[in-house]
Amino acid sequence: MIDSETAAATVIDVEPMGYVEYEIDIEKVLRTDLPGVLDGIALAPLTEERVRSIPERAKGAYVPFENGHPVYAGKTDTRHGFRDRLTKHAFTIQHRQNLDPTTISFKAIRILVFSNFDVEAILIDALRKADGTALQWNDSGFGSNDPGHRRETQEPAQFDVERPIDIDRALGLEPGTYSTLTLLIALKDKLPYVLRYQTDHLPGKKYPEHYRKGHEDQRSAPSIAIGSGDTMRAILKKVLDTLPDGWRATAFPDRVILYKDTTPYVYEREFMTK
């Protein structure tokens, strides 16, 4: 029998004569080989263009780097492949304070095996053993999904506190005149962070209306002139000027909300009213 402590495959002697079972420890192979495979991959900039060049849906693992230093290790599956995961991360790193997207790169490995192994855990273990300062984003809340309305009372993630969204950066919207609701829809679809705004809650309906339907105050508001250099802060001020009293825009480390509600939040960074 092969020594399973030193090999990734074991021959198990069983009855009847002339028959054995051969077990391959794929996880052991991955733990041995995966770090070296990762080392051999050239870094690529974490941009949507580069991400589109790799397979859309594939099982594997990926590691974003900041200035050549690994900061996160993640895994994919057949439902959320490389393009899905990495595009989301490329989106998240935009418009952040203390974070330059041009310093972020990545490596990705498609793993062709028939079983599902926790390659993320294997990479995390290997990279942290090699460098105790690696993968600081893994436990920071980086990559988390939007928690939903009324979750602003939760303490923000460490990643968002250290690298909060930047509402003073020009958004590059097409200059022109927008209705208030059209502008809010354009922002929600374009921004690299969450924008949530209040919509009508019709009688008998369990949930508020879809964000594209908006709120009566938004639909009836005057048009807004937008310039190419307008920031999120400037646009929020313009939006508030079109709305009745009682609306409040609140910026958190990771998102902006616009509600007809003047309630303060413990973890807000700043707010604006008319």
N, C-alpha and C positions, 0 to 999 in steps of 0.2 A: 504494500500500500504506500502511496506517495504521502510524504509528510505534509499535512494540510497547514502547518504553521509556516512553512517556507514556500509553498506552491499555491497556485491559484486553481489547481485541479486535483481531484482526488479519485482514485480507483477504489471502489468499495467492493470487497469480496462478498459475494452472496451465493446461496444455493439457487439453482442446481449447478453442477459442474458445467464448464463451458460457457458461463455467463457471468458478466460483471456489470456494475453500474458505475458510470463515469460522471462525476459531478464537477462542473466548472463554477468557480466562485467569481462571478462577473463583478461583484462589488469590490473584491480584492484586486482584480485586474484594473478597475477604474481608479482605485486609490493609489495604485502603483504607477499607472501610466498617465492619468489625466493631468497632473501638474506639469509634467514634461511636455505634453502636447500643447498645453496652454502657453508655456514659455516660448514655444516655437512659432507661435502665431504673431504676425505683424499687427501692430495697433492700427485701427482705422478710426477716423473721426466719427463721432456719434452724430450723424446728420441723417435726415430722412432720405436723402438721395443715396447715401451709402447703404443704409438699412434695406432699401428696396432691392438691392443687388443680391441679397442672400435669400435662401428658401423661405417661403411664406409660412408654411406650417411644418414644423419638424421638432422632434424631441431632442433636447440638448441642454446646454448650459451656456451662460454668457457672463462676462465680467466687465463692467464699466471701469475706466481709469480716469483719474484726475492728475494732470501733469505726469502721466506715466506711472502713477501709483494706484494699485487696485483699491477701489472704494466700495464695491458691492459685488455680490455673486448671486445670480438668479438662475432659474430653470424655466424651460418651456415645455409645452405638451402639444398634442395634436390640435387642441382647441385654440390655445393662445401660443402661436409660434413666435419665431424670432422677430418678424416684422411687427407683430402686434406689441410685444413686450418692449422692444427697443425703440419703436416709434413713440410709444407712451413716455419712455424715459427721455428721449430727445426733446419731446414737448415739455416735460416737467422742468428741465434745466434752463429753459428760456425765461427771461425777465425776472431774474433772481438777484438779490443783493449778495455780494461776496461770492459770486459764482460766474465764471467766464465760460460760456458754452464751447468756445474754441479750444479750451484746455481739456475737454472731455472726449475720450476715445473709448473703444471697446474691442473685445475679442469674443468670438462666438464659436462653439463647437457643436456640431450635429453628431449625436451618438447613435449609431446604428446597432441597436440591440433589440431583442424581442420582448424583454421584460422591462418593467418600470423601476428604476433605481433612483435613489435620492442623490442625484449628481450635484445638486446645490449644496447639500450638507457635506459631501465629499470635498468639493472645492473650498468651501468655507474652512473646513478643518485643515486642509493642506496649506492654503494661503496664509492662514493665521499662525500656523506652526512656523512657516518660513519668515513671517514678518508680523510681529505683534501689533503693529499699527495699521495693518491692512483691513479693508472692508468695514470702515467705520460707518458707512451708510446702511449696512445691513440691519442694524438694531436701532436705526434713527427714525424710521417711519417713511423713508424714501420709497416711492413706488406704491404707496397706499392709495386706495380708491376714495372717492368723495364719500364722506360718511352720511351725507343727507341733511335736510333741513332740521333745525333745532338741535344740531349736534355741536353748535358753536360753543356750548358750555363745557365741552371736553378740553382738557389740556392739549395744546398743540404738540405735534411731533418735534423731536429734537432737530431733525433736518430742516424743518420749516422755521424754527426759531433762529437757527444759525444762518440760514440762507432764505430770508423771507422774500416774498414777492416784491417787485419794484414797480410801484404805481406811478413813478415819475419818469418812466421810459416812454419815448414816443412809440405809438402803436402802429403807425403806418397805415391807418385806414384810408381808403379812397376818399379824397376831399370831396365835399359836396354837402347837400342838404338832406337830412334824414328825418323821418318821423321818429319820435322817441322810442316806440316799440321796435321799429326796424333797426335802430341803432343798438338797442339792447340785444336783439337777436344776433346781429353781426358781431358784437363783442363776445357774446357767449360762445359762438361758433369759432371765433378766432383766437381768443386769449389762451395762453399756455398755462392758465390756472383757472380755478373755478370761479365763475360769476353766477350767483343765484339771485333772482329777483322775484318779488311777490307777484302772483297771478290771481285771477278771480277764483273764488271758491263758491261755486254755484249751489243754490239750495238743493238738497237731496243727493249731492255728489259726495263721495267719500274722500276724493283727493282734489286738490286745486287743479286748475286748467293747465294744459301743456304750456311750456315757456313761450312758444311761438304765438299763443293766443293772448298772453299778457294780462294786464289789469286795465280796467276801464280808465283809470287815471292816465295810464301810459298811452292808450289808444286815442284819447281825446286831447292829449297834450300838443302844444305847438311844435313845429319843426325845429330842428337844431342844425346849425352850420358847423361843419367839422373841417379842420385843417389837417394837412399831412403830418404836422409835428405835434398834434395833440397827444397828451399823455392820458393815462387812465384817470389821474386826479382831475385834469382839466375837463375831461368828458363827464365825469361824475358830477362836477359842479354845474355843467351845462344841463345835464339831465335833471338834477334837483331843481334848477331854476324853472323848468317846464312843469313840474309837478306841484300839487297842492301842498300846503303845510302838513307836517306829520310824517313825511318820508325821511328815511335816514339811510345813508350809505356807510357801511362799516367795513374796514379793512382788517383782516386777520393775517397771521404769518403766511397762510397758504391760499387765501381766497378773499373775495369781496362779496358782500351781500347788499341788497337794496330792498328794504321793506318799509311798509307803512306802519312803523312801530319804533318808538323812541327808546325802547328798553336798552340800557347799556349791557355790555358783555364783559365778563372778567378778563378774557384773553384777547380782547380787541387791541389792535395797535393804534388805530385812530378812527375817527368818524367824521362825517360831514352831514349837515342839514341845510335846508334852504336858508 
